[in-house]
């Protein structure tokens, strides 16, 4: 009886270990598929955001250039009017 019970127990244990190994392989395969899927999605998002930020950066640069030229015109107008005013004061004496 002990030998039969021991043999059955060993057989059940081996079957359970085989099921766990099969289950582990399935989980590993699923995790690998999910990992690949997420890596692909993150790479796509990275490309998309890089393109968007590049466009925003270019737009910002154009805007800054326009502001810079406008500021230079206002500065030139201010200094010219200041010099004209100072010249008028000096010539008045």
PDB file as gemmi writes it, atoms N, CA and C in Angstrom:
CRYST1    1.000    1.000    1.000  90.00  90.00  90.00 P 1                      
ATOM      1  N   UNK A   1       0.809  -1.186   0.000  1.00  0.00           N  
ATOM      2  CA  UNK A   1       0.000   0.000   0.000  1.00  0.00           C  
ATOM      3  C   UNK A   1       0.860   1.260   0.000  1.00  0.00           C  
ATOM      4  N   UNK A   2       1.897   1.251   0.770  1.00  0.00           N  
ATOM      5  CA  UNK A   2       2.785   2.403   0.802  1.00  0.00           C  
ATOM      6  C   UNK A   2       3.432   2.642  -0.548  1.00  0.00           C  
ATOM      7  N   UNK A   3       3.845   1.603  -1.202  1.00  0.00           N  
ATOM      8  CA  UNK A   3       4.489   1.733  -2.507  1.00  0.00           C  
ATOM      9  C   UNK A   3       3.513   2.284  -3.536  1.00  0.00           C  
ATOM     10  N   UNK A   4       2.283   1.814  -3.536  1.00  0.00           N  
ATOM     11  CA  UNK A   4       1.271   2.306  -4.468  1.00  0.00           C  
ATOM     12  C   UNK A   4       0.958   3.772  -4.192  1.00  0.00           C  
ATOM     13  N   UNK A   5       0.783   4.109  -2.945  1.00  0.00           N  
ATOM     14  CA  UNK A   5       0.491   5.488  -2.565  1.00  0.00           C  
ATOM     15  C   UNK A   5       1.656   6.403  -2.943  1.00  0.00           C  
ATOM     16  N   UNK A   6       2.854   5.952  -2.673  1.00  0.00           N  
ATOM     17  CA  UNK A   6       4.045   6.722  -3.001  1.00  0.00           C  
ATOM     18  C   UNK A   6       4.153   6.929  -4.509  1.00  0.00           C  
ATOM     19  N   UNK A   7       3.881   5.892  -5.286  1.00  0.00           N  
ATOM     20  CA  UNK A   7       3.937   5.997  -6.743  1.00  0.00           C  
ATOM     21  C   UNK A   7       2.873   6.966  -7.255  1.00  0.00           C  
ATOM     22  N   UNK A   8       1.672   6.873  -6.733  1.00  0.00           N  
ATOM     23  CA  UNK A   8       0.599   7.783  -7.141  1.00  0.00           C  
ATOM     24  C   UNK A   8       0.929   9.225  -6.766  1.00  0.00           C  
ATOM     25  N   UNK A   9       1.463   9.397  -5.589  1.00  0.00           N  
ATOM     26  CA  UNK A   9       1.829  10.735  -5.129  1.00  0.00           C  
ATOM     27  C   UNK A   9       2.921  11.328  -6.013  1.00  0.00           C  
ATOM     28  N   UNK A  10       3.903  10.518  -6.354  1.00  0.00           N  
ATOM     29  CA  UNK A  10       4.980  10.971  -7.226  1.00  0.00           C  
ATOM     30  C   UNK A  10       4.420  11.333  -8.606  1.00  0.00           C  
ATOM     31  N   UNK A  11       3.519  10.512  -9.109  1.00  0.00           N  
ATOM     32  CA  UNK A  11       2.906  10.766 -10.407  1.00  0.00           C  
ATOM     33  C   UNK A  11       2.099  12.063 -10.388  1.00  0.00           C  
ATOM     34  N   UNK A  12       1.326  12.282  -9.339  1.00  0.00           N  
ATOM     35  CA  UNK A  12       0.549  13.520  -9.221  1.00  0.00           C  
ATOM     36  C   UNK A  12       1.450  14.746  -9.102  1.00  0.00           C  
ATOM     37  N   UNK A  13       2.511  14.594  -8.348  1.00  0.00           N  
ATOM     38  CA  UNK A  13       3.453  15.701  -8.194  1.00  0.00           C  
ATOM     39  C   UNK A  13       4.111  16.042  -9.520  1.00  0.00           C  
ATOM     40  N   UNK A  14       4.509  15.033 -10.289  1.00  0.00           N  
ATOM     41  CA  UNK A  14       5.129  15.273 -11.596  1.00  0.00           C  
ATOM     42  C   UNK A  14       4.140  15.922 -12.573  1.00  0.00           C  
ATOM     43  N   UNK A  15       2.882  15.487 -12.501  1.00  0.00           N  
ATOM     44  CA  UNK A  15       1.865  16.105 -13.351  1.00  0.00           C  
ATOM     45  C   UNK A  15       1.668  17.593 -12.982  1.00  0.00           C  
ATOM     46  N   UNK A  16       1.651  17.845 -11.690  1.00  0.00           N  
ATOM     47  CA  UNK A  16       1.474  19.228 -11.237  1.00  0.00           C  
ATOM     48  C   UNK A  16       2.661  20.092 -11.651  1.00  0.00           C  
ATOM     49  N   UNK A  17       3.848  19.540 -11.509  1.00  0.00           N  
ATOM     50  CA  UNK A  17       5.049  20.280 -11.922  1.00  0.00           C  
ATOM     51  C   UNK A  17       5.007  20.540 -13.426  1.00  0.00           C  
ATOM     52  N   UNK A  18       4.565  19.573 -14.202  1.00  0.00           N  
ATOM     53  CA  UNK A  18       4.446  19.748 -15.649  1.00  0.00           C  
ATOM     54  C   UNK A  18       3.418  20.841 -15.968  1.00  0.00           C  
ATOM     55  N   UNK A  19       2.309  20.866 -15.254  1.00  0.00           N  
ATOM     56  CA  UNK A  19       1.299  21.915 -15.468  1.00  0.00           C  
ATOM     57  C   UNK A  19       1.857  23.288 -15.118  1.00  0.00           C  
ATOM     58  N   UNK A  20       2.586  23.360 -14.008  1.00  0.00           N  
ATOM     59  CA  UNK A  20       3.175  24.646 -13.628  1.00  0.00           C  
ATOM     60  C   UNK A  20       4.186  25.115 -14.658  1.00  0.00           C  
ATOM     61  N   UNK A  21       4.997  24.181 -15.153  1.00  0.00           N  
ATOM     62  CA  UNK A  21       5.983  24.543 -16.172  1.00  0.00           C  
ATOM     63  C   UNK A  21       5.283  25.050 -17.425  1.00  0.00           C  
ATOM     64  N   UNK A  22       4.194  24.361 -17.819  1.00  0.00           N  
ATOM     65  CA  UNK A  22       3.435  24.793 -18.991  1.00  0.00           C  
ATOM     66  C   UNK A  22       2.807  26.161 -18.737  1.00  0.00           C  
ATOM     67  N   UNK A  23       2.263  26.337 -17.538  1.00  0.00           N  
ATOM     68  CA  UNK A  23       1.652  27.613 -17.183  1.00  0.00           C  
ATOM     69  C   UNK A  23       2.702  28.726 -17.157  1.00  0.00           C  
ATOM     70  N   UNK A  24       3.873  28.432 -16.615  1.00  0.00           N  
ATOM     71  CA  UNK A  24       4.960  29.413 -16.606  1.00  0.00           C  
ATOM     72  C   UNK A  24       5.362  29.803 -18.018  1.00  0.00           C  
ATOM     73  N   UNK A  25       5.452  28.828 -18.902  1.00  0.00           N  
ATOM     74  CA  UNK A  25       5.828  29.120 -20.288  1.00  0.00           C  
ATOM     75  C   UNK A  25       4.781  30.015 -20.951  1.00  0.00           C  
ATOM     76  N   UNK A  26       3.500  29.736 -20.685  1.00  0.00           N  
ATOM     77  CA  UNK A  26       2.428  30.570 -21.246  1.00  0.00           C  
ATOM     78  C   UNK A  26       2.534  31.999 -20.720  1.00  0.00           C  
ATOM     79  N   UNK A  27       2.746  32.132 -19.405  1.00  0.00           N  
ATOM     80  CA  UNK A  27       2.858  33.473 -18.837  1.00  0.00           C  
ATOM     81  C   UNK A  27       4.066  34.215 -19.379  1.00  0.00           C  
ATOM     82  N   UNK A  28       5.181  33.520 -19.506  1.00  0.00           N  
ATOM     83  CA  UNK A  28       6.372  34.162 -20.050  1.00  0.00           C  
ATOM     84  C   UNK A  28       6.134  34.619 -21.481  1.00  0.00           C  
ATOM     85  N   UNK A  29       5.469  33.788 -22.275  1.00  0.00           N  
ATOM     86  CA  UNK A  29       5.175  34.159 -23.657  1.00  0.00           C  
ATOM     87  C   UNK A  29       4.234  35.369 -23.696  1.00  0.00           C  
ATOM     88  N   UNK A  30       3.207  35.348 -22.859  1.00  0.00           N  
ATOM     89  CA  UNK A  30       2.272  36.480 -22.816  1.00  0.00           C  
ATOM     90  C   UNK A  30       2.962  37.767 -22.370  1.00  0.00           C  
ATOM     91  N   UNK A  31       3.805  37.646 -21.358  1.00  0.00           N  
ATOM     92  CA  UNK A  31       4.536  38.828 -20.894  1.00  0.00           C  
ATOM     93  C   UNK A  31       5.491  39.354 -21.958  1.00  0.00           C  
ATOM     94  N   UNK A  32       6.132  38.444 -22.678  1.00  0.00           N  
ATOM     95  CA  UNK A  32       7.016  38.872 -23.762  1.00  0.00           C  
ATOM     96  C   UNK A  32       6.225  39.577 -24.861  1.00  0.00           C  
ATOM     97  N   UNK A  33       5.045  39.068 -25.190  1.00  0.00           N  
ATOM     98  CA  UNK A  33       4.198  39.719 -26.200  1.00  0.00           C  
ATOM     99  C   UNK A  33       3.766  41.102 -25.728  1.00  0.00           C  
ATOM    100  N   UNK A  34       3.350  41.189 -24.460  1.00  0.00           N  
ATOM    101  CA  UNK A  34       2.944  42.491 -23.917  1.00  0.00           C  
ATOM    102  C   UNK A  34       4.113  43.467 -23.887  1.00  0.00           C  
ATOM    103  N   UNK A  35       5.277  42.978 -23.525  1.00  0.00           N  
ATOM    104  CA  UNK A  35       6.467  43.821 -23.489  1.00  0.00           C  
ATOM    105  C   UNK A  35       6.765  44.371 -24.880  1.00  0.00           C  
ATOM    106  N   UNK A  36       6.699  43.509 -25.882  1.00  0.00           N  
ATOM    107  CA  UNK A  36       6.937  43.949 -27.257  1.00  0.00           C  
ATOM    108  C   UNK A  36       5.885  44.965 -27.691  1.00  0.00           C  
ATOM    109  N   UNK A  37       4.647  44.699 -27.341  1.00  0.00           N  
ATOM    110  CA  UNK A  37       3.543  45.597 -27.708  1.00  0.00           C  
ATOM    111  C   UNK A  37       3.741  46.980 -27.074  1.00  0.00           C  
ATOM    112  N   UNK A  38       4.076  47.002 -25.782  1.00  0.00           N  
ATOM    113  CA  UNK A  38       4.275  48.277 -25.105  1.00  0.00           C  
ATOM    114  C   UNK A  38       5.504  49.016 -25.620  1.00  0.00           C  
ATOM    115  N   UNK A  39       6.564  48.293 -25.931  1.00  0.00           N  
ATOM    116  CA  UNK A  39       7.751  48.945 -26.488  1.00  0.00           C  
ATOM    117  C   UNK A  39       7.424  49.604 -27.823  1.00  0.00           C  
ATOM    118  N   UNK A  40       6.638  48.905 -28.660  1.00  0.00           N  
ATOM    119  CA  UNK A  40       6.253  49.464 -29.953  1.00  0.00           C  
ATOM    120  C   UNK A  40       5.393  50.709 -29.765  1.00  0.00           C  
ATOM    121  N   UNK A  41       4.417  50.623 -28.855  1.00  0.00           N  
ATOM    122  CA  UNK A  41       3.548  51.779 -28.610  1.00  0.00           C  
ATOM    123  C   UNK A  41       4.332  52.967 -28.063  1.00  0.00           C  
ATOM    124  N   UNK A  42       5.236  52.707 -27.141  1.00  0.00           N  
ATOM    125  CA  UNK A  42       6.033  53.797 -26.587  1.00  0.00           C  
ATOM    126  C   UNK A  42       6.951  54.405 -27.645  1.00  0.00           C  
ATOM    127  N   UNK A  43       7.494  53.580 -28.527  1.00  0.00           N  
ATOM    128  CA  UNK A  43       8.330  54.106 -29.610  1.00  0.00           C  
ATOM    129  C   UNK A  43       7.498  54.990 -30.542  1.00  0.00           C  
ATOM    130  N   UNK A  44       6.268  54.561 -30.852  1.00  0.00           N  
ATOM    131  CA  UNK A  44       5.387  55.374 -31.696  1.00  0.00           C  
ATOM    132  C   UNK A  44       5.057  56.703 -31.015  1.00  0.00           C  
ATOM    133  N   UNK A  45       4.760  56.650 -29.713  1.00  0.00           N  
ATOM    134  CA  UNK A  45       4.467  57.884 -28.977  1.00  0.00           C  
ATOM    135  C   UNK A  45       5.679  58.805 -28.932  1.00  0.00           C  
ATOM    136  N   UNK A  46       6.848  58.219 -28.768  1.00  0.00           N  
ATOM    137  CA  UNK A  46       8.071  59.012 -28.741  1.00  0.00           C  
ATOM    138  C   UNK A  46       8.272  59.735 -30.069  1.00  0.00           C  
ATOM    139  N   UNK A  47       8.053  59.038 -31.165  1.00  0.00           N  
ATOM    140  CA  UNK A  47       8.187  59.657 -32.482  1.00  0.00           C  
ATOM    141  C   UNK A  47       7.159  60.770 -32.656  1.00  0.00           C  
ATOM    142  N   UNK A  48       5.918  60.489 -32.253  1.00  0.00           N  
ATOM    143  CA  UNK A  48       4.848  61.488 -32.398  1.00  0.00           C  
ATOM    144  C   UNK A  48       5.160  62.741 -31.588  1.00  0.00           C  
ATOM    145  N   UNK A  49       5.572  62.552 -30.322  1.00  0.00           N  
ATOM    146  CA  UNK A  49       5.859  63.713 -29.485  1.00  0.00           C  
ATOM    147  C   UNK A  49       7.091  64.462 -29.962  1.00  0.00           C  
ATOM    148  N   UNK A  50       8.073  63.764 -30.487  1.00  0.00           N  
ATOM    149  CA  UNK A  50       9.249  64.437 -31.023  1.00  0.00           C  
ATOM    150  C   UNK A  50       8.855  65.316 -32.200  1.00  0.00           C  
ATOM    151  N   UNK A  51       8.006  64.805 -33.080  1.00  0.00           N  
ATOM    152  CA  UNK A  51       7.538  65.605 -34.213  1.00  0.00           C  
ATOM    153  C   UNK A  51       6.756  66.824 -33.743  1.00  0.00           C  
ATOM    154  N   UNK A  52       5.882  66.621 -32.773  1.00  0.00           N  
ATOM    155  CA  UNK A  52       5.087  67.754 -32.270  1.00  0.00           C  
ATOM    156  C   UNK A  52       5.958  68.811 -31.619  1.00  0.00           C  
ATOM    157  N   UNK A  53       6.904  68.384 -30.793  1.00  0.00           N  
ATOM    158  CA  UNK A  53       7.767  69.359 -30.129  1.00  0.00           C  
ATOM    159  C   UNK A  53       8.671  70.074 -31.125  1.00  0.00           C  
ATOM    160  N   UNK A  54       9.072  69.382 -32.181  1.00  0.00           N  
ATOM    161  CA  UNK A  54       9.877  70.033 -33.210  1.00  0.00           C  
ATOM    162  C   UNK A  54       9.067  71.117 -33.899  1.00  0.00           C  
ATOM    163  N   UNK A  55       7.797  70.827 -34.195  1.00  0.00           N  
ATOM    164  CA  UNK A  55       6.926  71.825 -34.820  1.00  0.00           C  
ATOM    165  C   UNK A  55       6.690  73.009 -33.886  1.00  0.00           C  
ATOM    166  N   UNK A  56       6.448  72.721 -32.604  1.00  0.00           N  
ATOM    167  CA  UNK A  56       6.232  73.798 -31.638  1.00  0.00           C  
ATOM    168  C   UNK A  56       7.495  74.634 -31.487  1.00  0.00           C  
ATOM    169  N   UNK A  57       8.635  73.983 -31.463  1.00  0.00           N  
ATOM    170  CA  UNK A  57       9.906  74.701 -31.338  1.00  0.00           C  
ATOM    171  C   UNK A  57      10.141  75.610 -32.538  1.00  0.00           C  
ATOM    172  N   UNK A  58       9.853  75.128 -33.737  1.00  0.00           N  
ATOM    173  CA  UNK A  58      10.030  75.950 -34.942  1.00  0.00           C  
ATOM    174  C   UNK A  58       9.083  77.151 -34.912  1.00  0.00           C  
ATOM    175  N   UNK A  59       7.851  76.926 -34.505  1.00  0.00           N  
ATOM    176  CA  UNK A  59       6.883  78.015 -34.416  1.00  0.00           C  
ATOM    177  C   UNK A  59       7.332  79.053 -33.380  1.00  0.00           C  
ATOM    178  N   UNK A  60       7.834  78.568 -32.259  1.00  0.00           N  
ATOM    179  CA  UNK A  60       8.321  79.456 -31.209  1.00  0.00           C  
ATOM    180  C   UNK A  60       9.511  80.277 -31.694  1.00  0.00           C  
ATOM    181  N   UNK A  61      10.415  79.640 -32.430  1.00  0.00           N  
ATOM    182  CA  UNK A  61      11.577  80.357 -32.973  1.00  0.00           C  
ATOM    183  C   UNK A  61      11.137  81.463 -33.934  1.00  0.00           C  
ATOM    184  N   UNK A  62      10.168  81.164 -34.817  1.00  0.00           N  
ATOM    185  CA  UNK A  62       9.667  82.186 -35.745  1.00  0.00           C  
ATOM    186  C   UNK A  62       9.047  83.348 -34.974  1.00  0.00           C  
ATOM    187  N   UNK A  63       8.284  83.014 -33.934  1.00  0.00           N  
ATOM    188  CA  UNK A  63       7.646  84.041 -33.126  1.00  0.00           C  
ATOM    189  C   UNK A  63       8.702  84.914 -32.428  1.00  0.00           C  
ATOM    190  N   UNK A  64       9.731  84.294 -31.889  1.00  0.00           N  
ATOM    191  CA  UNK A  64      10.796  85.059 -31.232  1.00  0.00           C  
ATOM    192  C   UNK A  64      11.524  85.961 -32.209  1.00  0.00           C  
ATOM    193  N   UNK A  65      11.777  85.472 -33.417  1.00  0.00           N  
ATOM    194  CA  UNK A  65      12.445  86.305 -34.425  1.00  0.00           C  
ATOM    195  C   UNK A  65      11.596  87.528 -34.768  1.00  0.00           C  
ATOM    196  N   UNK A  66      10.284  87.324 -34.904  1.00  0.00           N  
ATOM    197  CA  UNK A  66       9.393  88.438 -35.204  1.00  0.00           C  
ATOM    198  C   UNK A  66       9.386  89.449 -34.054  1.00  0.00           C  
ATOM    199  N   UNK A  67       9.332  88.951 -32.826  1.00  0.00           N  
ATOM    200  CA  UNK A  67       9.362  89.843 -31.673  1.00  0.00           C  
ATOM    201  C   UNK A  67      10.684  90.594 -31.570  1.00  0.00           C  
ATOM    202  N   UNK A  68      11.753  89.912 -31.895  1.00  0.00           N  
ATOM    203  CA  UNK A  68      13.068  90.542 -31.844  1.00  0.00           C  
ATOM    204  C   UNK A  68      13.158  91.697 -32.840  1.00  0.00           C  
ATOM    205  N   UNK A  69      12.694  91.463 -34.062  1.00  0.00           N  
ATOM    206  CA  UNK A  69      12.754  92.535 -35.060  1.00  0.00           C  
ATOM    207  C   UNK A  69      11.834  93.694 -34.670  1.00  0.00           C  
ATOM    208  N   UNK A  70      10.668  93.377 -34.114  1.00  0.00           N  
ATOM    209  CA  UNK A  70       9.757  94.431 -33.672  1.00  0.00           C  
ATOM    210  C   UNK A  70      10.361  95.231 -32.531  1.00  0.00           C  
ATOM    211  N   UNK A  71      11.013  94.555 -31.598  1.00  0.00           N  
ATOM    212  CA  UNK A  71      11.657  95.229 -30.481  1.00  0.00           C  
ATOM    213  C   UNK A  71      12.795  96.129 -30.964  1.00  0.00           C  
ATOM    214  N   UNK A  72      13.565  95.661 -31.932  1.00  0.00           N  
ATOM    215  CA  UNK A  72      14.654  96.485 -32.471  1.00  0.00           C  
ATOM    216  C   UNK A  72      14.101  97.748 -33.136  1.00  0.00           C  
ATOM    217  N   UNK A  73      12.983  97.623 -33.860  1.00  0.00           N  
ATOM    218  CA  UNK A  73      12.379  98.805 -34.480  1.00  0.00           C  
ATOM    219  C   UNK A  73      11.932  99.807 -33.419  1.00  0.00           C  
ATOM    220  N   UNK A  74      11.284  99.315 -32.350  1.00  0.00           N  
ATOM    221  CA  UNK A  74      10.847 100.214 -31.295  1.00  0.00           C  
ATOM    222  C   UNK A  74      12.033 100.864 -30.586  1.00  0.00           C  
ATOM    223  N   UNK A  75      13.096 100.105 -30.353  1.00  0.00           N  
ATOM    224  CA  UNK A  75      14.288 100.672 -29.719  1.00  0.00           C  
ATOM    225  C   UNK A  75      14.911 101.740 -30.601  1.00  0.00           C  
ATOM    226  N   UNK A  76      15.003 101.463 -31.880  1.00  0.00           N  
ATOM    227  CA  UNK A  76      15.569 102.436 -32.813  1.00  0.00           C  
ATOM    228  C   UNK A  76      14.714 103.703 -32.810  1.00  0.00           C  
ATOM    229  N   UNK A  77      13.390 103.542 -32.856  1.00  0.00           N  
ATOM    230  CA  UNK A  77      12.501 104.711 -32.822  1.00  0.00           C  
ATOM    231  C   UNK A  77      12.649 105.503 -31.532  1.00  0.00           C  
ATOM    232  N   UNK A  78      12.783 104.806 -30.410  1.00  0.00           N  
ATOM    233  CA  UNK A  78      12.952 105.481 -29.131  1.00  0.00           C  
ATOM    234  C   UNK A  78      14.245 106.279 -29.101  1.00  0.00           C  
ATOM    235  N   UNK A  79      15.352 105.654 -29.500  1.00  0.00           N  
ATOM    236  CA  UNK A  79      16.634 106.343 -29.428  1.00  0.00           C  
ATOM    237  C   UNK A  79      16.736 107.480 -30.429  1.00  0.00           C  
ATOM    238  N   UNK A  80      16.152 107.294 -31.596  1.00  0.00           N  
ATOM    239  CA  UNK A  80      16.174 108.386 -32.575  1.00  0.00           C  
ATOM    240  C   UNK A  80      15.373 109.566 -32.048  1.00  0.00           C  
ATOM    241  N   UNK A  81      14.197 109.299 -31.510  1.00  0.00           N  
ATOM    242  CA  UNK A  81      13.389 110.411 -30.974  1.00  0.00           C  
ATOM    243  C   UNK A  81      14.078 111.050 -29.772  1.00  0.00           C  
ATOM    244  N   UNK A  82      14.757 110.272 -28.960  1.00  0.00           N  
ATOM    245  CA  UNK A  82      15.496 110.819 -27.814  1.00  0.00           C  
ATOM    246  C   UNK A  82      16.638 111.694 -28.290  1.00  0.00           C  
ATOM    247  N   UNK A  83      17.375 111.222 -29.290  1.00  0.00           N  
ATOM    248  CA  UNK A  83      18.491 112.021 -29.813  1.00  0.00           C  
ATOM    249  C   UNK A  83      18.001 113.306 -30.477  1.00  0.00           C  
ATOM    250  N   UNK A  84      16.879 113.229 -31.155  1.00  0.00           N  
ATOM    251  CA  UNK A  84      16.324 114.438 -31.769  1.00  0.00           C  
ATOM    252  C   UNK A  84      15.923 115.435 -30.672  1.00  0.00           C  
ATOM    253  N   UNK A  85      15.314 114.920 -29.644  1.00  0.00           N  
ATOM    254  CA  UNK A  85      14.927 115.806 -28.524  1.00  0.00           C  
ATOM    255  C   UNK A  85      16.131 116.408 -27.847  1.00  0.00           C  
ATOM    256  N   UNK A  86      17.165 115.600 -27.586  1.00  0.00           N  
ATOM    257  CA  UNK A  86      18.381 116.127 -26.962  1.00  0.00           C  
ATOM    258  C   UNK A  86      19.090 117.112 -27.879  1.00  0.00           C  
ATOM    259  N   UNK A  87      19.103 116.784 -29.177  1.00  0.00           N  
ATOM    260  CA  UNK A  87      19.735 117.719 -30.144  1.00  0.00           C  
ATOM    261  C   UNK A  87      18.998 119.042 -30.174  1.00  0.00           C  
ATOM    262  N   UNK A  88      17.702 119.015 -30.094  1.00  0.00           N  
ATOM    263  CA  UNK A  88      16.908 120.265 -30.077  1.00  0.00           C  
ATOM    264  C   UNK A  88      17.233 121.075 -28.825  1.00  0.00           C  
ATOM    265  N   UNK A  89      17.405 120.396 -27.682  1.00  0.00           N  
ATOM    266  CA  UNK A  89      17.766 121.116 -26.458  1.00  0.00           C  
ATOM    267  C   UNK A  89      19.140 121.748 -26.554  1.00  0.00           C  
ATOM    268  N   UNK A  90      20.104 121.035 -27.106  1.00  0.00           N  
ATOM    269  CA  UNK A  90      21.463 121.571 -27.238  1.00  0.00           C  
ATOM    270  C   UNK A  90      21.532 122.682 -28.251  1.00  0.00           C  
ATOM    271  N   UNK A  91      20.777 122.613 -29.326  1.00  0.00           N  
ATOM    272  CA  UNK A  91      20.801 123.645 -30.361  1.00  0.00           C  
ATOM    273  C   UNK A  91      20.046 124.891 -29.920  1.00  0.00           C  
ATOM    274  N   UNK A  92      19.200 124.790 -28.984  1.00  0.00           N  
ATOM    275  CA  UNK A  92      18.397 125.903 -28.504  1.00  0.00           C  
ATOM    276  C   UNK A  92      19.235 126.913 -27.733  1.00  0.00           C  
ATOM    277  N   UNK A  93      20.297 126.546 -27.165  1.00  0.00           N  
ATOM    278  CA  UNK A  93      21.137 127.426 -26.353  1.00  0.00           C  
ATOM    279  C   UNK A  93      21.772 128.448 -27.173  1.00  0.00           C  
TER     280      UNK A  93                                                      
END                                                                             
